[in-house]
Every structure is written in C-alpha cells, then in structure tokens.
Amino acid sequence: MSAGGYRLGLDLTDRLVLVVGGGPAAVREAGACLDAGARVLLLAPEVDPGLAGRDGLTWRAAPFDPADLSGPDRVWLVHAATGDPTTDDAVARAAEGAGVWCVRAKPQPQAARGHGDERVGRVALVGGGPGAPDLITVRGARLLAQADVVVTDRLGPVDLLAELPAHVEVVDVGKHRDRHPVPQDQINETLVDRARRGLDVVRLKGGDPFVLGRGGEEALHCAAHGIAVEVVPGITSAISVPAAVGIPVTHRGITTSFVVASAHEGAGPSLDGLRDAPQDATLVLLMGVTALGRTAADLVAAGRAPGTPVAIVERGWMPGQRVTRTTLSRAAVDAEAEGVRAPAVVVVGEVVTVPEQAARLLAGSTA
Ligand SMILES: C[S@@+](CC[C@H](N)C(=O)[O-])C[C@H]1O[C@@H](n2cnc3c(N)ncnc32)[C@H](O)[C@@H]1O
C-alpha cells in the first residue's frame, strides 16, 4: 500500500479509478488517486497539464458510458465530478447499479446560492502549522472542512487538501520548482473575488499567518474591500521546527529571549534588530538557506562568537526531516557539504546543545 493511503485509509494501490470530469475537483481527485498508487482512467474534454504524462493515467476525451464500468479491467472507484449535476447523478446511478464505489461531487455552491443571493462570503486566514496534518488547530481544521474555496501555499499541511470534498475549489498559489509563485496582489484579489461571490474562503498558510507570512497584508486588503477576516493562529515553524529536534528556543540557565527574523537577504536588513537583542538571545532565522554564509558573517561581525552553536532544521515535522549541527563560522561550509535545502529553520545559540544534553541523560539513565 502506498504511504498513507487515500480517504479513510483506502488502499488504492494498482486499483482502477474512473474519474469523470475535467474541472479543478476532478483534477485534484485524479492527482490524489495517482499519488495513492491507483491507475486512473480520466474522461474529460482536456487533460490538465499537471496530470498529463503522469504514470498510471489514461485519458480519453469521451463522455461517460455505463459500459466503462463493465470492461475487463474492473473499475474499483468512480469520481463523478463534471460539475453538471445531471451528468454526475447519471454516473453515480450507473456506479451504484454496477456495485462500484462512487464519490459524487456536491453541487457547486455558486449554483446552490443563486443569483438573487447577495451574501458576501467570509475569509479565514488559517495558520496550518509546520506541515504535519495533525498540527493544525481544531478551529483551523473545522473552517477548512466548511470552506468553499481554499487558497493554499506550498508549505503547511497540504496533505489535508486531499480530504476536502470534491466541490471545494483549491487555488494553489505556492512556489514550485518549475513555476513562479503567484504575485501577492493576485492572491489578495482571489480572496476578495471569491468572497464577493458569496463563498467562504480559507486562506491556508504554513505556520502562523502573522509570522513572516504576509497575513497582515491579506487581512488589510480584504478589510479595504469590506470583507471580514477571521484570523486563526497557527503553530509557527519558528518555534515548532526547532522543537521537532528537541531544541527549545528559551531554556532556563541559557536564555530567556529569542528573536525571529527573515534571513532571506542575509542578516543585513534584520541586523539592527539582531544587534539590539541580548547577546544570549536565541536567533531563529527563517528563509535563511540561500544567504546563510552572508548571514553568519554578519552575525560574527555584529559580535556573536564564531563558535556559537547553530542547528539547521530542514523539513520540520515532514517526511525527510533532517538536522545539521554546526557553528557560525562553519555554517555555510557544512550546509553546502550536507546539501541543505529550503525549507529550513536556522537556530543560533547555546539552546542548540540541549538535545545533546537530553541524549546524554537518557543514555545515562539506561546504562
Ligand atoms: C514565508 S516563511 C513563512 C513562515 C510561517 N508563517 C510560519 O509561521 O512558520 C517560510 C519559511 O518558514 C520556514 N519553514 C516553514 N515551515 C517549515 C518546515 N516545516 N520546516 C522547516 N522550515 C520551515 C522556512 O524558513 C521557510 O523558508
């Protein structure tokens, strides 16, 4: 069985799934089934570029025919997601008649609300936490389950998107290897546009929306257009990613303070704040991989000892989590040698040694 399975833990490995429809819901379901190891037969006028060429996908530009359910290769699950309730009903009925599981998309909320309904939707800025699906808050998960539209980033609990009902529109504005991120003003416009159509929008963000996440800008933009925004705090990577490897950002006897800064362009722009911080304060640097050498040099120039312990925690709470332990003077060289990649949180300060202390204590207690 592929890692994690599909909805309700269904094992789709090598099973045939028929997806009827070419819209966002169908594309998402087809992608999730392929991710779960299924073979997918997609009936749609066009194939989405994100699906084209994927292993296990067969595409036919043909309408649904009940005979599709009784071919020699047994269909195990059907997704009826054309967006047309009559067609989806017919597909669902045929699946039921053939004794095949069927997930039928709910009618689109726009249609359900009708033209005369002037209701303005709501926008919730939901902090999704650092990436593990069970590190979102209960309130965040509830709003996600009720959303008509989810505007999502690359970071955060993206696995939860596969659990959304088929009618939910998912707008991915994250940065991917082969394409640029969606500009912030376009994200802002999407939030306002969907809310004006009467839809309830969740803007799902990694970590906490108000920690280096541009959540404040999104809230102000919505407010300027008369749209109420609910902010749901999230577990920020600034604290939780160090914690994933046992590093506390404050620790009695070491420091009572920590500073969180973006190190996107070296410590330069944040240097005043970092210089004003107590010398024992833990520094937690986000977006710090690319400019790590410059940042470390800036910090030494600002008075931090070259031997100050540093931990670089990549992909905290996600598959592939890894920590590289080093010092300020060696950080860039060691990161290069280890092939460190974003996303990562860089922690600078004596707190980095706490997990080693814990390991020694554990070893001592079992000796
Ligand atoms: C644009 S900032 C957003 C921070 C987010 N608002 C928060 O509170 O965590 C993105 C940066 O957060 C850090 N980050 C977020 N999630 C992470 C994770 N799971 N593991 C490591 N770093 C992460 C990385 O430094 C990444 O470049």
The ligand as a Gaussian input file, in Angstrom:
#p B3LYP/6-31G(d) Opt

LIG

0 1
 C        7.490000      32.640000       4.265000
 S        8.068000      31.930000       5.739000
 C        6.556000      31.548000       6.497000
 C        6.654000      31.278000       7.969000
 C        5.337000      30.830000       8.571000
 N        4.366000      31.896000       8.524000
 C        5.470000      30.298000       9.980000
 O        4.939000      30.894000      10.919000
 O        6.087000      29.249000      10.129000
 C        8.644000      30.396000       5.150000
 C        9.841000      29.879000       5.931000
 O        9.405000      29.254000       7.125000
 C       10.279000      28.193000       7.438000
 N        9.502000      26.945000       7.469000
 C        8.168000      26.828000       7.376000
 N        7.781000      25.547000       7.530000
 C        8.911000      24.835000       7.727000
 C        9.179000      23.459000       7.967000
 N        8.198000      22.568000       8.051000
 N       10.468000      23.086000       8.138000
 C       11.470000      23.976000       8.074000
 N       11.268000      25.287000       7.856000
 C       10.011000      25.709000       7.685000
 C       11.369000      28.177000       6.390000
 O       12.421000      29.003000       6.857000
 C       10.655000      28.805000       5.231000
 O       11.566000      29.352000       4.307000

